[in-house]
Amino acid sequence: MSKSTAHRVAANVRAELTRNDIRQPQVTAALSLSQSAVSRRLRGQVDFTITELSVVAKLIGIEARDLIPDGAR
């Protein structure tokens, strides 16, 4: 995933988490990752894996594809 795509995915994830009042500790628990690992993903410094996006999407109640920008699908 390109750096700009990773940042756009991260921005989409952050927006949906905020919209659905889901906090980072919930994401950390759902992904079984450390707080710092989740933080790096949410800032776009590290790519989310497809599995991670699927878990986050399920937590939010949407499809994983909804988190991926149109141009990157």
Backbone as JSON, one array per atom type, in Angstrom:
{
  "sequence": "MSKSTAHRVAANVRAELTRNDIRQPQVTAALSLSQSAVSRRLRGQVDFTITELSVVAKLIGIEARDLIPDGAR",
  "N": [[0.85, -1.17, 0.0], [0.59, 2.2, -0.85], [2.13, 5.1, 0.66], [0.4, 7.34, 0.77], [-2.06, 6.09, 0.37], [-2.17, 4.47, 2.64], [-2.36, 6.46, 4.58], [-4.84, 7.55, 3.89], [-6.56, 5.38, 4.29], [-6.17, 5.05, 7.04], [-7.21, 7.52, 7.9], [-9.88, 7.19, 7.15], [-10.58, 5.05, 8.81], [-10.2, 6.23, 11.35], [-12.16, 8.26, 11.18], [-14.55, 6.75, 11.0], [-14.43, 5.35, 13.42], [-14.67, 7.46, 15.23], [-17.19, 8.48, 14.47], [-18.77, 6.39, 15.31], [-18.35, 6.32, 17.98], [-16.28, 4.75, 19.06], [-13.53, 3.82, 20.87], [-9.91, 3.92, 21.05], [-8.84, 1.93, 22.89], [-10.74, -0.13, 22.62], [-10.33, -0.93, 20.0], [-7.71, -1.78, 20.17], [-8.04, -4.01, 21.86], [-9.72, -5.61, 20.25], [-8.07, -6.16, 18.09], [-5.98, -7.4, 19.29], [-3.51, -6.17, 19.7], [-0.78, -4.03, 20.72], [-1.16, -0.82, 22.32], [0.51, 1.08, 21.16], [1.06, -0.08, 18.67], [-1.45, -0.06, 17.45], [-1.89, 2.68, 17.43], [0.13, 3.53, 15.63], [-0.89, 2.45, 13.28], [-3.32, 3.85, 13.08], [-2.36, 6.37, 12.6], [-1.35, 6.08, 10.12], [1.24, 5.29, 9.76], [1.96, 2.66, 9.74], [0.82, 0.04, 7.71], [-2.54, -1.18, 7.78], [-3.39, -4.59, 7.94], [-5.26, -6.76, 5.75], [-6.78, -8.51, 7.26], [-6.79, -7.17, 9.74], [-8.19, -4.83, 9.0], [-10.65, -6.0, 8.42], [-11.43, -6.93, 10.95], [-11.62, -4.49, 12.35], [-13.6, -3.23, 10.82], [-15.76, -4.93, 11.33], [-16.07, -4.47, 14.06], [-16.93, -1.83, 13.94], [-19.2, -2.14, 12.44], [-19.48, -2.19, 9.7], [-18.57, -2.86, 6.23], [-15.32, -4.06, 5.33], [-14.35, -3.08, 2.92], [-15.46, -0.57, 2.82], [-13.73, 1.04, 4.17], [-11.59, 1.41, 2.59], [-10.15, 3.62, 0.3], [-11.73, 4.69, -2.77], [-10.04, 4.8, -5.1], [-8.08, 2.99, -4.46], [-9.03, 0.46, -4.48]],
  "CA": [[0.0, 0.0, 0.0], [1.41, 3.41, -0.88], [2.05, 5.92, 1.88], [-0.81, 8.16, 0.74], [-3.2, 5.2, 0.56], [-2.17, 4.09, 4.05], [-2.87, 7.61, 5.33], [-6.28, 7.7, 3.61], [-7.23, 4.28, 5.0], [-6.12, 5.41, 8.46], [-8.16, 8.62, 8.1], [-11.22, 6.6, 7.07], [-10.79, 4.27, 10.04], [-10.38, 7.2, 12.45], [-13.46, 8.92, 11.03], [-15.62, 5.81, 11.34], [-14.36, 5.09, 14.86], [-15.22, 8.65, 15.88], [-18.62, 8.51, 14.16], [-19.44, 5.32, 16.04], [-17.96, 6.45, 19.38], [-15.42, 3.61, 19.42], [-12.25, 4.33, 21.35], [-8.72, 3.13, 20.71], [-8.7, 0.7, 23.67], [-11.6, -1.17, 22.04], [-9.65, -1.4, 18.79], [-6.54, -2.52, 20.66], [-8.51, -5.31, 22.35], [-10.26, -6.39, 19.13], [-6.96, -6.58, 17.23], [-4.95, -8.05, 20.12], [-2.25, -5.47, 19.46], [-0.46, -3.04, 21.74], [-1.68, 0.52, 22.06], [1.41, 1.78, 20.24], [0.89, -0.67, 17.34], [-2.72, 0.47, 16.9], [-1.67, 4.1, 17.2], [0.9, 3.67, 14.38], [-1.81, 2.17, 12.18], [-4.29, 4.93, 12.99], [-1.67, 7.54, 12.05], [-0.93, 5.77, 8.77], [2.66, 4.98, 9.73], [2.03, 1.23, 9.44], [-0.39, -0.39, 7.0], [-3.44, -2.19, 8.31], [-3.52, -5.78, 7.1], [-6.65, -7.02, 5.36], [-7.43, -9.12, 8.43], [-7.03, -6.11, 10.71], [-9.29, -4.0, 8.5], [-11.88, -6.78, 8.57], [-11.79, -6.92, 12.37], [-12.05, -3.13, 12.69], [-14.89, -3.0, 10.16], [-16.77, -5.67, 12.08], [-16.26, -3.72, 15.3], [-17.69, -0.63, 13.59], [-20.48, -2.55, 11.87], [-19.48, -1.9, 8.27], [-17.73, -3.77, 5.44], [-13.93, -3.62, 5.24], [-14.16, -2.3, 1.68], [-15.89, 0.81, 3.08], [-12.61, 1.76, 4.75], [-10.55, 1.56, 1.57], [-10.5, 4.66, -0.66], [-12.15, 4.2, -4.07], [-8.93, 4.65, -6.02], [-7.16, 1.94, -4.02], [-9.7, -0.85, -4.51]],
  "C": [[0.9, 1.23, 0.0], [1.19, 4.21, 0.39], [0.76, 6.74, 1.9], [-2.06, 7.31, 0.92], [-3.3, 4.78, 2.02], [-2.73, 5.22, 4.91], [-4.37, 7.79, 5.11], [-7.08, 6.6, 4.29], [-7.29, 4.62, 6.48], [-7.12, 6.53, 8.77], [-9.6, 8.11, 8.07], [-11.55, 5.82, 8.34], [-11.04, 5.21, 11.21], [-11.75, 7.86, 12.37], [-14.61, 8.01, 11.44], [-15.62, 5.47, 12.83], [-14.98, 6.25, 15.63], [-16.73, 8.7, 15.7], [-19.41, 7.51, 15.01], [-19.04, 5.26, 17.52], [-17.19, 5.22, 19.89], [-14.03, 4.17, 19.72], [-11.1, 3.36, 21.04], [-8.56, 1.89, 21.58], [-9.57, -0.46, 23.17], [-10.95, -1.77, 20.8], [-8.45, -2.25, 19.18], [-6.95, -3.92, 21.11], [-8.98, -6.19, 21.19], [-9.14, -6.94, 18.25], [-5.89, -7.37, 17.97], [-3.56, -7.49, 19.81], [-2.0, -4.5, 20.61], [-1.06, -1.69, 21.34], [-0.8, 1.24, 21.04], [1.28, 1.22, 18.82], [-0.38, -0.15, 16.68], [-2.55, 1.95, 16.57], [-0.9, 4.34, 15.89], [0.0, 3.41, 13.17], [-2.8, 3.32, 11.98], [-3.68, 6.23, 12.47], [-1.18, 7.31, 10.62], [0.55, 5.49, 8.64], [2.92, 3.52, 9.4], [0.73, 0.85, 8.76], [-1.23, -1.33, 7.87], [-3.37, -3.39, 7.39], [-4.99, -5.94, 6.73], [-7.41, -7.61, 6.54], [-7.74, -8.06, 9.49], [-8.16, -5.19, 10.28], [-10.63, -4.71, 8.66], [-12.36, -6.77, 10.02], [-12.31, -5.54, 12.78], [-13.42, -2.83, 12.07], [-16.01, -3.71, 10.9], [-17.09, -4.97, 13.4], [-17.15, -2.49, 15.06], [-19.1, -0.99, 13.1], [-20.62, -2.22, 10.41], [-18.65, -2.96, 7.55], [-16.31, -3.19, 5.36], [-13.69, -2.75, 4.01], [-14.57, -0.83, 1.86], [-14.78, 1.66, 3.67], [-11.5, 2.04, 3.75], [-10.99, 2.61, 0.56], [-10.79, 4.07, -2.05], [-10.99, 3.92, -5.02], [-7.97, 3.52, -5.69], [-7.77, 0.55, -4.09], [-9.36, -1.63, -5.74]]
}
